[in-house]
Amino acid sequence: MAEIARLGRTLKQRHEVFAASFDTGRSSNGGTEAINGLIELHRRIARGFRNRDDTTCACC
């Protein structure tokens, strides 16, 4: 029962975000984000970084 109450509170707090998916015709920017992820991956590889740990170390 506690899980259902928690779900209810979460939905109540985020009702605007939840309702927005219906207002936009259920469209999202998922495709754009996927392409951006590929671009970023190739940018890291072109700079010689083979994984995210190397990129993180270079940024610090």
ZAVEX-593584 format. One line per 5 residues: for each residue y, z, x of N, C-alpha, C, O. Coordinates in nm, 4 decimals. Layout:
% residues N
Y/Z/X/Y/Z/X/Y/Z/X/Y/Z/X  ...
% end
This chain:
% residues 60
-0.1199/0.0000/0.0820/0.0000/0.0000/0.0000/0.1263/0.0000/0.0864/0.2285/-0.0574/0.0488  0.1175/0.0651/0.2024/0.2339/0.0714/0.2900/0.2722/-0.0667/0.3411/0.3904/-0.0953/0.3606  0.1708/-0.1541/0.3633/0.1989/-0.2890/0.4114/0.2762/-0.3704/0.3083/0.3649/-0.4483/0.3433  0.2424/-0.3519/0.1823/0.3112/-0.4243/0.0752/0.4552/-0.3767/0.0638/0.5458/-0.4575/0.0436  0.4767/-0.2473/0.0763/0.6126/-0.1928/0.0709/0.6953/-0.2454/0.1885/0.8122/-0.2803/0.1728
0.6333/-0.2504/0.3054/0.7038/-0.3019/0.4241/0.7396/-0.4489/0.4049/0.8505/-0.4907/0.4383  0.6459/-0.5278/0.3510/0.6735/-0.6686/0.3240/0.7897/-0.6832/0.2265/0.8768/-0.7682/0.2452  0.7909/-0.6011/0.1234/0.9000/-0.6044/0.0263/1.0349/-0.5744/0.0906/1.1341/-0.6413/0.0614  1.0389/-0.4744/0.1776/1.1644/-0.4408/0.2465/1.2096/-0.5543/0.3379/1.3283/-0.5860/0.3446  1.1145/-0.6151/0.4079/1.1479/-0.7250/0.4983/1.2035/-0.8436/0.4202/1.3044/-0.9019/0.4598
1.1393/-0.8792/0.3110/1.1870/-0.9910/0.2296/1.3245/-0.9615/0.1697/1.4086/-1.0507/0.1583  1.3462/-0.8371/0.1320/1.4761/-0.7995/0.0766/1.5855/-0.8112/0.1825/1.6961/-0.8564/0.1528  1.5550/-0.7703/0.3064/1.6531/-0.7789/0.4140/1.6824/-0.9241/0.4525/1.7951/-0.9575/0.4890  1.5823/-1.0084/0.4443/1.5969/-1.1467/0.4911/1.5985/-1.2478/0.3770/1.5616/-1.3637/0.3965  1.6398/-1.2060/0.2607/1.6343/-1.2949/0.1450/1.7199/-1.4200/0.1612/1.6845/-1.5257/0.1089
1.8308/-1.4102/0.2322/1.9162/-1.5286/0.2503/1.8461/-1.6343/0.3344/1.8525/-1.7531/0.3027  1.7801/-1.5926/0.4402/1.7073/-1.6865/0.5256/1.5909/-1.7483/0.4488/1.5665/-1.8686/0.4577  1.5199/-1.6655/0.3740/1.4068/-1.7133/0.2960/1.4521/-1.8139/0.1906/1.3880/-1.9174/0.1724  1.5611/-1.7846/0.1216/1.6108/-1.8736/0.0166/1.6705/-2.0009/0.0744/1.6724/-2.1035/0.0064  1.7192/-1.9973/0.1980/1.7802/-2.1155/0.2589/1.6799/-2.2285/0.2747/1.7180/-2.3454/0.2692
1.5523/-2.1963/0.2943/1.4531/-2.3030/0.3095/1.4403/-2.3842/0.1815/1.4062/-2.5024/0.1870  1.4667/-2.3238/0.0672/1.4623/-2.3975/-0.0582/1.5911/-2.4760/-0.0808/1.5876/-2.5833/-0.1410  1.7048/-2.4245/-0.0336/1.8326/-2.4921/-0.0505/1.8441/-2.6181/0.0337/1.9171/-2.7103/-0.0026  1.7728/-2.6232/0.1459/1.7827/-2.7377/0.2366/1.6738/-2.8411/0.2119/1.6557/-2.9322/0.2927  1.6032/-2.8284/0.1043/1.4957/-2.9220/0.0772/1.3774/-2.9007/0.1696/1.2989/-2.9922/0.1945
1.3657/-2.7794/0.2198/1.2581/-2.7380/0.3082/1.2561/-2.8174/0.4388/1.1518/-2.8306/0.5029  1.3716/-2.8699/0.4773/1.3797/-2.9389/0.6052/1.4044/-2.8376/0.7162/1.4542/-2.7279/0.6912  1.3694/-2.8749/0.8385/1.3897/-2.7857/0.9509/1.4273/-2.8677/1.0730/1.4256/-2.9908/1.0705  1.4611/-2.7972/1.1791/1.4947/-2.8650/1.3033/1.3780/-2.8579/1.4012/1.3987/-2.8651/1.5223  1.2571/-2.8439/1.3509/1.1385/-2.8327/1.4350/1.1178/-2.9528/1.5248/1.0828/-2.9372/1.6418
1.1387/-3.0720/1.4723/1.1229/-3.1927/1.5530/1.2214/-3.1984/1.6675/1.1861/-3.2344/1.7798  1.3449/-3.1628/1.6385/1.4486/-3.1613/1.7420/1.4152/-3.0594/1.8497/1.4313/-3.0876/1.9685  1.3695/-2.9426/1.8106/1.3342/-2.8391/1.9073/1.2152/-2.8819/1.9931/1.2102/-2.8501/2.1119  1.1205/-2.9531/1.9347/1.0048/-2.9999/2.0113/1.0480/-3.0998/2.1186/1.0025/-3.0923/2.2327  1.1350/-3.1922/2.0823/1.1852/-3.2904/2.1792/1.2664/-3.2208/2.2871/1.2546/-3.2547/2.4049
1.3488/-3.1240/2.2486/1.4276/-3.0495/2.3464/1.3372/-2.9757/2.4445/1.3673/-2.9696/2.5637  1.2274/-2.9200/2.3958/1.1330/-2.8517/2.4830/1.0722/-2.9460/2.5861/1.0543/-2.9087/2.7021  1.0406/-3.0677/2.5440/0.9865/-3.1666/2.6381/1.0902/-3.2064/2.7428/1.0576/-3.2227/2.8604  1.2142/-3.2220/2.6997/1.3207/-3.2570/2.7940/1.3378/-3.1464/2.8967/1.3497/-3.1738/3.0161  1.3391/-3.0223/2.8516/1.3547/-2.9091/2.9436/1.2361/-2.8988/3.0398/1.2543/-2.8681/3.1576
1.1159/-2.9242/2.9904/0.9981/-2.9219/3.0764/1.0116/-3.0239/3.1889/0.9869/-2.9922/3.3052  1.0504/-3.1451/3.1544/1.0626/-3.2493/3.2558/1.1795/-3.2232/3.3499/1.1747/-3.2620/3.4666  1.2824/-3.1592/3.3017/1.3938/-3.1220/3.3887/1.3490/-3.0200/3.4929/1.3849/-3.0307/3.6101  1.2700/-2.9204/3.4498/1.2196/-2.8204/3.5455/1.1276/-2.8844/3.6480/1.1369/-2.8544/3.7670  1.0387/-2.9727/3.6028/0.9466/-3.0394/3.6950/1.0237/-3.1250/3.7943/0.9902/-3.1269/3.9128
1.1268/-3.1962/3.7483/1.2057/-3.2811/3.8371/1.2767/-3.1985/3.9440/1.3013/-3.2484/4.0538  1.3095/-3.0751/3.9141/1.3769/-2.9889/4.0118/1.2778/-2.9147/4.1010/1.3183/-2.8371/4.1875  1.1490/-2.9378/4.0806/1.0483/-2.8795/4.1678/0.9877/-2.7506/4.1182/0.9065/-2.6905/4.1886  1.0235/-2.7062/4.0008/0.9667/-2.5836/3.9457/0.8376/-2.6185/3.8723/0.8374/-2.7042/3.7839  0.7297/-2.5533/3.9083/0.6002/-2.5856/3.8492/0.5652/-2.4971/3.7297/0.4787/-2.5326/3.6496
0.6320/-2.3823/3.7172/0.6049/-2.2962/3.6023/0.7301/-2.2137/3.5717/0.8276/-2.2179/3.6468  0.7270/-2.1400/3.4630/0.8444/-2.0631/3.4210/0.8773/-1.9494/3.5166/0.9938/-1.9120/3.5301  0.7771/-1.8941/3.5830/0.8022/-1.7858/3.6778/0.8896/-1.8349/3.7933/0.9811/-1.7646/3.8361  0.8617/-1.9550/3.8436/0.9436/-2.0112/3.9509/1.0864/-2.0331/3.9039/1.1815/-2.0062/3.9772  1.1008/-2.0821/3.7814/1.2348/-2.1068/3.7263/1.3095/-1.9756/3.7106/1.4284/-1.9688/3.7417
1.2429/-1.8713/3.6632/1.3056/-1.7414/3.6441/1.3501/-1.6840/3.7777/1.4598/-1.6288/3.7871  1.2675/-1.6957/3.8815/1.3032/-1.6440/4.0127/1.4236/-1.7177/4.0699/1.5077/-1.6564/4.1357  1.4331/-1.8455/4.0463/1.5450/-1.9238/4.0987/1.6760/-1.8890/4.0289/1.7834/-1.9031/4.0874  1.6672/-1.8432/3.9033/1.7879/-1.8126/3.8273/1.8461/-1.6760/3.8628/1.9651/-1.6527/3.8417  1.7654/-1.5869/3.9156/1.8104/-1.4493/3.9432/1.8853/-1.4372/4.0711/1.9290/-1.3279/4.1069
% end
